[in-house]
Each structure stands twice: as structure tokens, then as C-alpha cells.
């Protein structure tokens, strides 16, 4: 897997090693996409009753419960973690103490590395394996394995899309002035779940004011394939899908304490059985329209920002990616007025 000039990973065949068997094309989940839309078996709003874990998680802390159950059952958990260079890579953990590495959102494409091969080795040993990732990564793992494993549990996230690693790396260098990075939390809840902050070292800004988060959520810096994703509208290979229940205030106000609520979509009977086994949890059954109305990651395709092409053309010659993002995200005067009013109303309603 090689990064292109824009900072996105793509497969590159080593012609000196290739035997021309064609297997990579045969198993490619995009070239051979036969996945049909299917409704989840059940949907819940849920959160972890352990408040420390809930507050250190992006939404309701449900992933940690699944992962703890697997580890306590002698299994191994694969997921995305920040690496030493503050990129994002998949790795495995086998102890409860290592789970914080996988907890929390990382809005950058994760490098799978050899985690598919590692997972396969553990599966063939008969060990319980939990593999988490974006829906396309789960589809890739299924295609790679080419067979069913009863001891494999698959969990995906309701994905908005993956931003460029190059953009992220440039951005964090600029806002820290190239100083050593000690800490990144892209979903800090210190001012609440709904008004989550991007924290890095001494820098802290809300999602609607941080430049990188604005570029991400406005679809300026996403991978090209995210705009034509094949894994929306229930086209998932996972046993369980997890996301934020952003519509909780409108649908179930009694659950809204601004500490984080997860949507849990049960996609298979295996997923249902696992959900019934995990630890102390608060859960409320909800309807599909309640889950999806405020969560585009569940249903709708994201549309590219009108300045996306211009951004990546200028990225390679721009001395400052933060300034470039701000300039191309800058709304019209009328939109700026509406945004400012909406921001003040949001703060009045949600910030305590």
C-alpha cells in the first residue's frame, strides 16, 4: 500500500513478485460487490454504565464492552490506533490495559498493514477474534479470508469518510508549531458530547470551529472513493455497526445527558448473541428512522465540497494547509451570518 501525492493509500503491485494469478482482482470487494441492502435485525440506543470509560470514548463507550468481553474470553481485538508518528494504523491488543489505544475516533485513514494476515493466523488457531474498522475495511477482510469463521466477530463504524493523512499531518504540525506532540483527542468531551473538542497538546477547539474538523465534516478532504461508497444503506458485512445517536434529543430526550449515546445496529444473529452477553449497559430499543434521520453515516452518500478539486490542486504548492482550508471553506457573508447565529443558539442550548 503506497500513499499517493494527496495522502491516500492505494495498492501497488510489485511486478517482480507478481505471479499473475489474478487473485487480487478476484477477491476485490469493489470489483466483485454483490452485497445487497438489508435491514438490521434490531437497533438500540445504548451507553456504558462505567462513566469513566463512557467519557473517554467518542460516543457511548459500547466498543469497550465488546472488546473487554472478547479479551476476557481469551480472544484478541484488532482496531485503529495512533502510531508514534501520529498516523493511524491497525494493531491488535490482548489485555484490558491496552484497550485505550483503540478507544476514541481517529479521523484519518487507517493503514491496515498486516493485520488481516495476523487475524487469519489467530482464527486458524481457533482463537476468538474481534476485528473493528470502517465498513470497507471489514469487506476487505472478508474478501481476504475467503471463508466463514464462527470465531470471528466483525464490528464496523458508521463512517462519514476518511480524510487525507498528508493533510492531517501538515495540519497538526502547523497548529503545534512543529513541537513534539504528546496527546491527541479528536473527540474530547470536556465541554460535552455534542460540543466535542479537538485537543492536541495545549490546543483545544470545538468541532464547529477547528479548521481540520470543519474541512472533514464539509467533505473537503475526503478520499475520492468515499463520495461513491458501496457500504451505505445497510450494505454491511459486519455483525454489529456502531455510531453516535445524534438524534437522541429529538427522539428520546430522557436519554440525553450529553455524555455520549451510541447507536448499536444488530446485523446478524451472532451480533445479537454477543450484545446480550456484554457487561453493564443501558440500552433502549429504537426505530431505524430514529437512528438514521440525523446520521448521514448510516444512509446517505457524502457529496464533495465544491472546492475539493481546487484544494488538492493547490495543496502541493501551498505553504500552509490550514490557511488553504480556511480560505476554501470560507462561506458567503450570508452563510457566515447564519452560521454565527446557529452557533450561538447551539451553545445556548447545549453548553452547560
JOSUL-V258777 format. One line per field, one symbol per residue. ss: DSSP state (h for helix, s for strand, l for the rest). A space follows every 10 residues. Layout:
ss=???
This chain:
ss=lsslllllss llllllllll llhhhhhlll llllllllll lsssssssll hhhhhhllll lhhhhhhhhh hhlllsssss sslllllsss sssllhhhhh hlllllllll slllhhhhhh hhhhllllss sssshhhhhh hhhhhlllll lsssssslll llslhhhhhh hhhhhlllll lllsssssll llllllssss llssssllll hhhhhhhlll lslhhhhhll llllllllls sssslllhhh hlhhhlllll lsssssllhh hhhhhhhlll sssssllhhh hhllllllll lllllllhhh hhhhhlllll hhhhhhhhhl llhhhhhhhh hhhhhhhhhh ll
